[in-house]
Amino acid sequence: MLKEPAAAQREPKTVRYDTDLVVVGGGLSGTCCAITAARAGIRVVLVTDRPVLGGNSSSEVRLWVLGATSHMGNNNRWAREGGVIDELLVENMYRNPDSNPLLFDSTLLEKVIDEPNITLLLNTAVFEVEKGASDRRRAVLRSEWVEDADGPTTRADQRSAPPITKVVGFCSQNSTRYDLTAPLFCDASGDGIVGFLAGAAFRMGAESSEEFGEKFAPSQEYGELLGHSMYFYTKDVGRPVRYVAPKFALDVTQSVPKFRSFNAQEFGCKLWWIEYGGRLDTVHDTEQIKWELWKVVYGVWDYIKNSGLFPEASTLTLEWVGTIPGKRESRRFEGDFMLTQHDVVEQRPHFDDVAFGGWSIDLHPADGVFSEKPGCNQWHSKGIYGIPYRCFYSKNVPNLFFAGRIISASHVAFGSSRVMATGAHGGQAVGMAAKVCLENNWSPRELAEPGRVKLLQQELLKTGQHIPGLRLHDEQDLAQTARISASSEFVLDELQEDTEPLPMEFSLGQLLPLGAGKVPRFIVHPYASATTELEVELRLCSRPDSYTPDVLAEALTLPLRPGRNCLSLQFGTVLEKPAYAFLIFRK
């Protein structure tokens, strides 16, 4: 029995950890940062205020993991992010082919607790930051260098800025306070709680088009912030189920302009456009936003179940409704470089690229589900783009990294860099950067020196992290000097017909790997219902790492007669080096 006399007040139990790197935020960016750092040999405390890992991809929100591949919605090919995020997604595909969100939770948890260098603190919210300097931190933050920026820079003097020495968290499940000290910290919290409390410079909302010359910058009427979303799952129980809506449910036929888009077949993140909050403070008004989204979700289900328009929904019931909203945008913190529309669209290279993106510039109207506008506007670049290391640390807090959607980017560029696989890829760069900084007693900014960041880039390449335009140079890597031999070869000279002819409803293309020299002859067998002509184009890509056929090499116009035709496509183009080419058949 425990019996204590009355006291004026009490303090919670306190547990202290002194480690090498504290990562705040257990989404995919924080998780991949922690695993990468731990495998590189440094001690990590990973702290999150949620009961599971994964952030928006977890069972609490259930959003799909998007990245440069755009789920084959753009021209990017072979653009899947490598490193830890690829390992997680491949493992999930093996274990969880039915995409059960609970199983993805368990995969992430297993991967983290399997790392002996990681201490995981779930259900622990960071609420306090202390700044100062101990001897240990002075060793890491001892010097300063002057950079030559190659783009928009927001550099500030760090020499007199005190570093973070401790973050404090509280776990509501065990009533325990955690004091976490380290020489380096990474804020991957989504809203940037550590950066905010530490006084790091940040932005919220959209820049004017004049600030960076961004033509995609939204107007005030369109809105400056992306909102939150909340999803629901349905289940067929095989018998009629009635539904009585709560009093707070909205009549979506009166409040949602696009209510006719709702149907009984779509649920989960297919309804990503159930979005709200872009006109509010997406940090401090989140509870208000959540309630409005609940009103919409339960109103949508009332419309599907009780409008009489969906008889197929009679045996459906609500299986799950989100209890926290999935956040898209809040604070974006300023680093020594700010990614802008030009970096994304023009695919600009940077001397310190450590990650890449490839999702479209994807902006949403601030009124979300209540807007009459399309749910999003997407602008795709011609291929992937590099993200500089200087986007991943604070310009004024000398030992603070950023990962995820809060990195240094304009609102327009954020429209692309915000997605989870891209954030995870950047988190891996931060995890490795922490290892390199500690190994060499460099601050995050000191590592950004052109002569030093190459070390980070090579360490990342060793782990499978693709960086646009860079190759691995490792004398100990036997694959660098290995020779490939085969006992025999198969020369593919024909792709045989394997189906009945299909009508050509739109232009079609075939991506082909071609060797240097004269383009070979192709033979195709199109069918025609009447005498006509077929236009065929040979197209190339303007960049070797893009797969957009933006360069017309040659065009042919060939006659077609009714029935099956045999066409010989002979181009005169000569390729100076191996390249991917497109055969385009114009409708």
N, C-alpha and C positions, 0 to 999 in steps of 0.2 A: 504494500500500500504506500502511496505517495501522498503526503500531507504537508502543505507549506503554509506558513502564517502569511497574513496580509503584508503587502509591501507597497511602497510609494509608486513604484513602477518596475517593470522587468524588461530585460533585453532578450531578444530571440537567441537561440543557439546559433553560434557562429562557427563556420568551417572556413579555413584559409587554404588557398592553393597558390603556390608560387611556381610559375611555369615559364616556358619560353614564348608562347603565343597564346593569346586568348582570342577565340573567335566567337563573336556574339551574333547569333542567328543560325538556326538549324535548317534553313531551306537548302536547296540543292547547291547554291553558291557557297554557303558556309560549310556544308557537309563535305563538298569536294575540296575546299580549301583545307579543312582539317585533316582529311585523309592524305592529301598530297604532302602536307607538311609533316605529318606523323611518319609517313613512309620515308621521307627524306632524313629522318633521324632526330627531329626536335619534338619536345613535349608540348602538347596542346590541351587546353581546356575548351571544349565546345559547349556553349551554353545557349539554351533556347527557352522561350517562354511557352512553348507548345508541348503537349504530351508525346508527340511523335516528331520524326524528322520529315523533311521534304517540302515544307512550306506550302505553296499553292499546288504542288503535285501530290500532297499527302491525302490521306482519306478524309481529312477535315475539310478540304476544299475541292479536290478531285479535278484539277485542270490538267490537260495533256501537256507533256514536256515538248515545247517547241524550240527550234533552233534554226541553223542555217539551211537545213534541208527543206524547211517550210512544208514538211509532209508531202513533198513532190509538187508543191504549189508554185514553184518558180523554176528558173533555169539552172539552179545550182545542182551540180552532180558531184558525188563523192565528197560531200561537204559535211558529213556527220562529224561532230566534235569528238576528238580523241581523249585519251587519258582516263581519269577516274569516271567521268560522266558516261563515257562509252561503256566502260566496265559495268556500271550500274544498270544501264539500259539493256545491255546484252544479257546480263544475269536475270533481269526481270522478264525479258522475253522468254528465256528458258524456263524459269520457274512459274511464270504467270501469263501464259499465252491468252488467257481470257480477260486480262487487264483488271483483275480484282484490286481495288485501291488498298485494301488491307494488307495484301501480300506485298505490295510495293513498300508499304511502311516497314514490314518485317525485314525486307531485303536491306533497306537503308540502315536500320538499327543493327542488323548483324554485321554489316560492313564496318560500321563505326566501332562497335564494342570488340571486334576482332583485332583492332589496332591497339597494342599495349601502350603506345605513346599518347593515346587520347583518353581524357577524362570527360565523360558526357554528363551534363547536368540538364535534365529535362524539367519542364514546368517551372523554370527559373527566370524571372523577369529582372533584367538589369534596370536599376533606377537611380544609380549614383555613379559619378566618375570623380576620381581624385587626380590632381595634376601636381607635378613637382619634379624632382630629380633625385635619384639615388646614385651611388657610385656605379652600380650596374648599368643604369640607364644612360649615364653620361658616357660610358664606354661605347655604347652603340651610337650615340648621337653627338659625337665629339667634333665633327667638322662640317664644312659647308662648301659647296661648289657653285659656280655660275654656269648656267645652261645657255645653249643656243637653240631656242625653240624653233620648230619647223611648222608651227601652226598657232591657232589661238591659244594664248597662255594666260593663266591667272596666277602666276607665280608670286609668292609672298616670302618675306624673310622669316626663316624659322629659327635663327640663331638665338633670339631672345624669348622664343615661345616655349613655355614649359611643356614637357611631354606628359602623357597619361601615365600614372603610376599604378592605378588600381581602378577596377570597376567592381561595383557591389550589386549583387543580385539577391532576390528573395524567392524561395520555393514555397508556394502556397500549400503544397501537398504534405510537406514535412516541417513546415514552420521554421525553416532554417535560412539564415543569412549566409551568403557566400562572399568572401573577400578574395578577389582574384587579382594577383599581381603578376606582371610580366614586363619585359622590355619592349614587346611589340603587341599591338592589338589590331584586330580586323573587325570592322563593322559590316556585317552581312545581314543586318536585322530588317531590311526592307524599308523601314521608316527612318533608319539612321539614328537610333537612340543614343549610341555612344558618341557619334560625331556631333549631334545636337548638344548633348550635355557638356562635351569637351570644348565647345565653342568653335567648331570647324565651320568654315564658310560654306553656305549652301544656297540653293535656289529652289523655288517652288512655283510652278506655272510655266508659261511659255515666253521665250524671248521674242522681241519684235523681229520682223524680217530684216530690219536694218542692222541689228547688232552684229550678226554674222553673215548677212547677205543670203539668208535662207528663204527661198521662194515658197517652201512648203510650210512656213510658219503659219499657224492658224490665226484667224481673226478673232476678235472678242466675241462676235456673234456665234462662231463655231465653238469657242471655249478653249481654256488653257490647260485643263487637266483631264486625264483619263480617270474614269470612275472605278468603282468596285463591282464585282459580280457575285452572285450566289446561285448555286445549282440545286437541282433535285433529281432523284432517281425514282423510277416507277417499277412496278412488279405486277405481272399477271398471276392472280391467285386461282384462276380457273372457275370462279363463280362470281356472280354480280356483287359488287361492293358499292355502297352508297358513300357519299362524301358530304359532310356538313362543314362549310367553310367557317373559319373563325370570323368574328365581327370585324377584325382589322383588315381582312382581305380586301383588296381593291377590285372594283369592277373594271377589268382591263378593257372591256369594250368601250368604256368612256374615257379611260385615262391613257391607254397605250395606243398610239396611232397605228402601229403595225400589228395589232392583235390578231389579225387574220393569218399571220404567219405561224401562230401556234398550232400544233397538231398533236395527236396522241402518240405518234411514233418517235418524236424527238424529245430527248431529255439530256441531263448532264451538260457537259461543256459544248454540246451542239447549240445550246442556248446561251452562248457566251455574251450575246447582245442584251441579255437581262442585266443591265448595267446602270449604275446611278452614283452620283456623288461628285461629278466633275465641276459643279458650281460651288461646292462646299470645301471645307478644310479636310482633306482626305487623311489627315492624322487625327486631329482632335474631334472631328465629327463622325468618326467611324461607327460608333454605336447608333447614332441617328441614321446613318446610311444603311446600316444593317437592318434596322426596323423597316425602312422603306422598301428594301429588297425583299424582306419577308412578306410584306403586304403584296408585292407584285407576284412572288412565287405562289403563295396560297391563292391569290386571285386568278393566276393562270390555270392552276389545277381546278379551281371552281368552274372556270370557263370550259375546260376540256370535259369535265365530268358532268356538268349540269346544264350546259347550253343546249343539249340535244343534237348538236352538230357532229358528235363523235360517238356513234353507237359502239364502235370497236373498243372504246374505253370503259365499257361497263364492268369488265372483270379486272380492271387495273386499280391498283392502290398506290399511294405514296409509300415508297420503301425508305427513302432518306431525303432529308432537306438539310442543307448546310447550316451550321450554327455560327460560323464566322465567315465574313466575306473574303473573297479573293481580291487582294489589292493589286492594282496596276501601277499607280504612280503616287508619289508624295514628294519627299525631299530628294534633290540631286546635289551631291557635294562637289565642291570645286577642288580639282587637283592642279598640277602644273601644266596640264593640257586639257582642253575641253573638246571632246569629239563633237563634230557638227555634221550637218547635212552633206557638206562637201566631201568629208572623209568617207561617208557611206556611199554616196552616188558616184563619186569619181574614183572610188576604191584607192584612195591615196595611201602610199606606203609611208611608214614612219621608221626611223632608225631603231625605235624601242618597241616595236610591235611584239606582243606576247600572247595575244589571243585573236580570235576573229569572230565576226558576225556575218549574218546572211539573211536574216529575217527581213521582211519588207519594212520600210518606214510606215508604221501602222498606227495611225492616229484616229481617235474616236470623238464623236461630238460629245460635248460636256453634258448635255441633257440625257445622254444614254438612251434607255428604253423609252423615255418620254419624248424623244426627238422624232421628227418626221424625216430626218435625214437618214441615209444609209448608216448602218451600225459602225462602219469603219471606212476609212480611205487608205488604200495601200499603194505605195510606190516602191517598186522593186528595182534594185540596182542590177547591173549586168553580171554580178558575181559577188563573191565574198569580199570582205574588207577587213583590214587589220585594225586592232584596238591597241593603242600605245600603253606601255607600262605606266606612263605619267598620269593616266586616268584613274589609277587604282590606289593613290595615296593622297592624303590631305595636303593642301598647299600651305597650311598654317599650323597644323598639329603634327609635330615631327615624327611621331612613332605610330601613326594611325593609317592603316590600310582600309580600303573600301572594296566590297565585292557585291555583285548582284545588280539590281536595278538602280542603286544609288550612286554609281560611279560618275565620274566627271564627264557629263555629256549635256548638250543642249536638249531642249524638249523634243525637237525634231529628230535628232540622232537617237535619243532615248527611245523613240518609237520603234526602233529596230533593236537596240542593244538590250532592251528590258526583258526579253524572253528568257526562260529558265535555262535552256541548254547553253545559251550564250553566256549567261551569268555564271553558270557552273564552270565553264571553260575559263573565264576570267578569274574565278575563285581559285582554280588550280594554279594559275600564274602567281596569285598572291601567296598561296601556301609555299610554293617553291621560292618566291622572293624572300619570304621570312627566313627560310633556311639559309639562303645566300647572305642575307644581311647579318644574321647572327654569326655565321662562320667567319665573316670578314670584318666584323665590328663596323658595319656601315648602317646608316639610317636609310629608310626607304628612298629618300631623295638622292642620297649619295649613290645608291645602286643605279639610279637613272642616268648616271654619266655615260656617254656613248661607249667609252672603252670598257665599262663594267657590265652594262646591261647585256652584252653579248654572252657573258657567262651564264646569266639567267636564261637566256634564250636557248642555249645549248643544253642546259639541264632540263628544260621543259621538253625539248625535242626528244631527249632520251626516254621520256616517259610516254611518248606517243602523242604529245600535244602538237598539232599542226600549227605552224605560224606561216602566213602567206609570204612566199618569196624566199624562205630560209631552208637550208639543208643542214642535216646533222653532220658535224665533223668530229668524229670520235675515233681515235687510233685504236682503242680497245674494242671497238665494235667490229666483230669479224664479218658482219654482213656488208661492211663498207668495201671490203676487198674480195668478197666471195665471188666465185664464178658459178653460174648456173648451167647445168648440162642435162640433157634428156636422152633417153634411149631411142626415142622416135619422135616424130613431129606429125601433127595433123593440120593440114592446110584447109581452112574453111573457105570454100569458093562459092557456096550457094546456101541461101536460106530458103528452104522449100516451103511451098504453100501448105498451110496446115488448117485452113478453114475456108468456108465459102466466101466469095467476094463480098465486101461490105461497101455500102454507098459512101462516097467521099463527101461528107457533110461540111468539112472544113479542111483547110490546108494541113498537110501531114509532113513530118520530117523524120529522118533517120540519122542518128548520131553514129559516126564511123571513125575508128582510129586508123589514120593513114600514115604511111611512112614517107620519108623524104623522097623527092623526085616527082616524076610525072604521075598525076592522079590516074588510077587504073580505070578501065572501062567497066561500066555496070550494065547489067541486063535486067529489065523489069518487065512484068507481064500485067499491065493494067487492063481492066475490062471497060468497055464503053457500050452504052445503049444506043448511041447515035454517032454520026461523024462529028468529030470535034477536035480540039487541040489540047495538049497538056503542056503546061509550063513547068520546067524543072530548073531549080537553082542549086548551085554549089556554093555554100556559104562557109565562112571561117569565123573564128573569134578574134577580137582585137587584142585580147590578153590571153596568155597561155593558161591562166588559172580561172578563166571564165568559160561558161558554156552557153553564151548568148550568141546566136548567129548574126552578128551585126555587121559583118563584112561580106559583101557580095563579090565572089570571085568570078563567077561565070553563070550565064543563063542560057537555057535551050528551050525552044518551042518545037514540039513534035506533034505530028498528026496522029489521030486515033481513028480507027474504023470501028464499026459495030462489032461486038464480040471481044474475044481475047486477043490482045496485042502483044507483040514481042518488040520491045524498044531497046536499042543500044544507046547508052549514054556515054558519049566520048567527049571528055573535057580536055582542053589544052593547058589547063593550069599545072604549074610545076611548083611543088612545095619545097622551100629551102630547108625545112627540118620537119620531123614528125609532128603531126598535129591532129586534133580532132576536127572533123569536118561534118557538115550537115548536107544531106540531100533533101531539098525541100520540094514537095509536090504541091503546086498552087491549085486551089479549087477554082 
